[in-house]
């Protein structure tokens, strides 16, 4: 009797490690795989706990529920263990991203934020990208896919390349894709530029943005800045439409997690001008101060001008917009690769 009780006590924790759903009702490939493989079951439990924590901290958040529904719809498309593992990695990134975004907004209701704009700026001429000599350019697709409004794809399998792409280029892309999936932010960033430029493979903004998103979340401050700026401007050359909410997401990650000065300044500017949320001069000045702190060259003028502007100095207001405008122009030039 004592032995039986001991065995039952030891078995209880193992039962608790099951998937977050009823495995007896599993029907789709992804559900069956999660129930069959302990590694995936553990990942499912972990993600479910993180989602439950967000739901508790942001009760009734419609944007959270919409994101969660879209995530699980994407997982249902997986037909391999590798795809499901990649999905869990990306899903956790997105939950973390959501949390940072909502913390930046504070008490603001995201449902009150402006929707993505319909009219992006006109395309600009793109300069030649730098790749090995053996990688020959191919014509860009006639109608490149656009970056999905309100989000980006997850990085799972590399995009299928047409027969016109040289073997060296295909091998280079596959190698960089594997390195990106393994956690190398620089490889993700390289693929972001390759698919956005359309010089050596047909332009593919949707997959380019997916690699840019992954690069940002794996440590590239530059990718956070460029992804944020692309959504902020609605950079049509790279398939973006204006989406201030997405812009704020990437700038927030760049500021809070990468300590990138320009991203901090742009978060501050969006709060100061009320482009995304109601005007909040105090929070804006706080973000400009963070940028000043993170900047090696003491880039503090936006904070100084914002403070004076908030105190009623009209000349400082004009100077503030000019200084931040110069930062935006400099960041926009980075997109011209």
Buried (B, 14 or more C-beta within 10 A) or exposed (E): EEEEEEEEEEEEEEEEEBBBEEEEEBEEBBBEBBBEBEEBBBBBBEBEEBBEEBBEEBEEBEBBEEBBEEBEEBBEEBEEBEBBBBBBBBBBBBBBBBBBBBEBBEEBEBEEBEEBEEEBEEEEEBEEBEBEEEBEBBEBEEEBBBBBBBBBBBBBEBBEBEEEBBEBBBEBBEEBBEBBBEEBBBBBBBBBBBBBBBBBBBBBBBBBBBBBBBBBBBBBBBBBBBBBBBBBBBBBBBBBBBBBBBBBBBBBBBBBBBBBBBBBBBBBBBBBBEBBBEEBBEBBBBBBBBBBEBBEEEBBBBBBBBBBBBEEBEEBBEBBBEBBEEBBEEBBEEBEB
